[in-house]
Amino acid sequence: MSRSQHAAEDRPTIPVQPSRPAPPSARCPSTVACFRAPAVDLDRVSKLFDSAAGTEVPAIVDVDLTISENSTVLLTGPSGSGKTTLLSLIGCLVRPTSGRIRVGGAEITRSSEEMLALLRRERFGFVFQSHHLIRGTSALQNVMVPALPCAHFDGDLRGRSLALLDRFGLAGRAHEKVERLSGGEQQRVAIARALINDPEVFIADEPTGHLDGLAAGAFLDFISELQQQGKTVLVSSHDVVLSESDRFSRVLELRDGRVSRG
């Protein structure tokens, strides 16, 4: 494939206005400047979901939790214990039914959807359990997508995306459609995508579920690298390779929506 063909394939279909790169201090508008300190506090947070029977089912119950700056936190617990919901609350993907959530000391519980979207994009990087990659597009295009609305990034988005894919051993698969990748390769694309906006908080839900033991060990090395870069890391997992490691500064166990240990 020629260079021009690659360029055509890589070109995002979402329109983006060209802009000059902004300095790091200008990456967030002043309206969200208070959100920059990497710490999250949950104050008596609960989350209820409506069931098909018309009743409310508790997923998270009265949780008090502080995530310190530059910490590495592992969430453990059986399926259905509330790990994914707790990560979603911390990452501002869902709102609590009751209680308060503070990010960087500022309460965001009643913030507008627009403000929460900006906060998620500027601050958090997510790796979802089911990947949520865009079928029909390449691994490279998937990594680029989260940065498209960010005016502060310059024209080297493609180069930075390729560098992330290379970091996870996928340089030779960059132009492959994601549905043609193995489960482990898709997982690594999802991790690369989570890092494209250089987030302060990295959140991963079962990130080693499709990786073998060797790759899971490499993921632990990656966690250490993120901490050395000053990032805050939150991971949920059933993987004993993670739970028995010494890479996490804190291990929390969830039972029936409550933090029972940690």
N, C-alpha and C positions, 0 to 999 in steps of 0.2 A: 504493500500500500504506500502511495506517495505521501510526502509531507502535506501537500494540499488536501488530500483525501482525509488524512488524520485531523487536520485543522477543521474541516467541514464536520467530521463526526463529533469533535469535541465541543463545537460551538453550542452553548446552551440555547434552548428555545425560549427562555424567559428573558424579556427585554431588560437591559440594565443600562442606565445612563452612565457614560464615562465620567470619571471624576479624578481629581488629583488625590494622591494618597495623603491621608492625614496623619499627624504624629500620634504616638500612643496616647498622649494626654487628651487627644480630641476624639478618641474612638467612641466614647459614649457622650450623648448630649448632656447638658448640665442638668436636665430633668431627672436623669438616672445616675448622677454622679455619686449619690449616697449609696448606691448598690455595689460599689467597686470592692469593698473589703470582703475577702472571701471567707465568710462565716454565715451559718444558717442556724436559726433558733426556732424550735417548735415549742409552743406553750399550750399544754393541755389540748392537743390537736386530735380530733376524731374525724373519721370519714365514713359516711353511710352510703350504701348503694341501694337503689330500688330493685327488688326481686320481681320475677315474673308473677309471683303470687300477690303482688301489691304490698308486700311488707318491706321494711328497711333492714338491710343486712349490714352489720358493722364490719368494716375492713381494717380500720385503725381506731384504737380506743384510748383516748385520754393520754396521749404520748407527750412527754416532756423530753426534749432532746436538744443538745447544742453540738453543732459540728464546728470544731475549731479550725482556724486558718492553717493550711498546709498539713492537715492530718490525712491519714489513710484509714478509711473505715470500711469494715466488712460486715454485711448483714447476712446472718444465717437464719435457718429455721425451715420447717417443712413447707411443702407446697400449700398455698392457701393461708399462710400465716400473716400475710400483709406486706411482704418485702417490696413487691413491685409498686403497690399503692404508696408505701412510705417514700420510695424513691421519686415517684411522680409528684408527691406533695412537696418534697424538698426542692425538686427541680421546677416547681411552678407550672407543672403540666395539668394538674387538677387543683381545685379549690377545696379547702377543708369544709366539712359540715359545721364544725365548731372549733374554737380555739384560734390562736394567732400564729402566724409565720412571719419571721423577720429575716431579711437578707441584708447582711452588712449593717445590722442595727436598725434598719428601716422596715417598718411593717408593710407588707405587700398583700395582706389578706384581702383587702378590698380594692386593690389596684385595678385599673381598667384592663380589658383584654389586650388592647394595643400596648400598654405599658408592660404587661407580662410577656408578650411576644418579643418585645425589644429586650427585655431582661434575659429571657431564655437564649436569644440569639447572641447577645453580647457576652454573657457570663458563663453559660453552661454548655457542655458538650455531652451528648447522649449516645449511648449504645443500647439499642432496644433488644429485647430477647428474641423477637422475630425479625430483626434486621431492619425492616421497612425500607428496603432498597427499591429503586424505581425500575421495574422491568422494562425491557426494550431499550434501555440506555446502557452505556458502558460503565465499567468500574470507575474510570476517570471522571465521567460526567456526574456520577453519584457523589463522588468526593467533593466536587466543585459546588454542588447545588446550595449548601447552607451559606456559602459566602456571597452568593449573587446579590442579596439585598444590602450588603454591607458596603456603603460607599467609600469607606476608609481603605479598602484594599485596592492595590494597584493592578496593573495589567499582567503581573506575573502569577496570577491565580493558577493557571495551568501548570506552570513550573513547580509551584509549591505543592499542588495536588499530586503531581508525578513523584515528587520527592517523598511524600507521605506513603504512597503506594510502594515505592522502592524500600522505604523503611520497614515495611511489613512483607517484603519478599514478593511483591505483586507487580513489579515493573513490567514484566513480560506479559501480563494479563490486563494491562491498563485499558486496552481498546476492546476487550471482550465484553459481550453483553452479560449482565450480572446473572441472568438465569442460567447461563452456561457454566458458571463457576461452581465449585464444590461448596458444601456448607461451611467448611473452615475458611475458604477463600472469601466467601460472602461476609463472614464474621470479621475478617481482617479489613475488608473494604469499609464495613460499618465503623470500625475503630478509627480508621484513617479519616473518614467523614466527620467523626465527632471532634477531631482535632483541627480541622481546617480553619476555624475562627479563633484558634489559640485561646481556648476557654480557660477561665480561672478554676472552674469546678468541673471535674470529669466524673460523669455518672454512668455506670455500666450495670445492666441487668443480665445476670447469667452470661458474662462475656466469654467464658471458656466452654460453654455448652456444646459447641461444635468443633472444639479443638482437642487434639490428642495430648497426652501427658507432657511431651516435649514442648509443644506449642504453649501449653498452659504455664510451664516453667518460664518460657520466654515472656509471657504476659506479665508474670510477677516481676521480671527484670524491668519491664516497661513501666510498671507501677512505681518502682523505685526511681526511675528516671523522671517521671512526672513530679514526684515529691521533691526531688533535687531541683527541679525548675520552679518550685514554690507553689505548685498547684495543690488543690484539695481533691481527694479521690474518694468516691463512694462506690462500693461494689456489692451486689448481692450475688450469692452463689451457694450451690449445694456441693461444689467441687472440693474434695478433701485436700487436693493439692494446694488450694488457696487457704482453706481453713486451718491447715497444719503449718502454714508458712509463718515466717516472722516479719513479713513485709508490711503488715497492717499495725498501725498504732493503737487501734481499737477494734474489738469484735463485739457486735451486738447480736443477740438472739431474739427473734420474734416468735411469740406464741399467741395465737388467737387475736392478732392485732395489737398486742402489747409488747413492749420491750421488757423481756424477762431477765436479760443479763447484758452486762457491758458497762 
